[in-house]
Amino acid sequence: MASTGNGAPASELLAAMGKAMSADAYRSLFDRLVAEHRTTGSDQGEEMLAYTKLNLARTVRNEKTVKLLPEVLEALKHAPAMNWLVLTEPWCGDSSQVAPVLHLMADAAPNVQYGLLLRDEHQGLMDRYLTNGTRSIPKLIAFDLQGKELFTWGPRPQDAQSIVLANKALPAEKQMPKEELYAKVHAWYAADKGLSIQRELLALLLH
C-alpha cells in the first residue's frame, strides 16, 4: 500500500533519521534477541518470543532468495538523494517479509540512506503515519535531504493487504482465526518472492 500526505515536519523526520539504526545494527539486534530468547517491547510472552524467532528465519530466507528486478535496479541506480526510514519491530511478521526487500533495494541505490526505528520507542512519529487509524508496521517514510516527505509505503503490499481487509470485512463469526489469517498472508508472501514490494516502490520512485 502506498500513500502520501501530511506526516511529520521536516525537522522531526531529519531528527528521527539521525537516531535510526543501520540495517546491520538492526539485524544484529534481531540475532541477539533470538539468541537470548527475548524480543523488543514490554510483552515478553511465549507467543511474542515465538513470533520473533520465526521472523528471524523468514528474514534469513528472504535475504537469500529475493532478487531485484532489472527495471527496479535501473531505477534505484538513478534515484535522487533521499532517506528511507522504516518503522518496525522484530516480532512483526510483515516486517520480516518486507524489511529485507527494502534493505536490498536501498543497498542498490547509491543515493538512498536507509535506517530503521523501533515503533514502540517512537510512538509519536508512528502516530503521524497510521493506517486506518492503527499503528500498522512496517511503515516506510521516504523524504529528501531537507526533510520533505516524498512518499510513504506500508504496512504490506496491496494484494496482501486485500487479504487482511477482506477477512476483516466479514461478520465476526465468519472471520478466519488469527493464526489461519497469518498463514494465508505469509503463504502469499512466499509465492510473491518480494516482487509486489519492488513494483509498488518502483511506481512511487517514478511518480
Secondary structure by P-SEA (a helix, b strand, c coil): cccccccccaaaaaaaaaacccaaaaaaaaaaaaaacccccccccaaaaaaaaaaaaaaaaaaccccccaaaaaaaaaccbbbbbbbbccccaaaaacaaaaaaaaaaccccccccccccccaaaaaaccccccccccbbbbbccccccccccccccaaaaaaaaaaaaccccccccaaaaaaaaaaaaaaacaaaaaaaaaaaaac
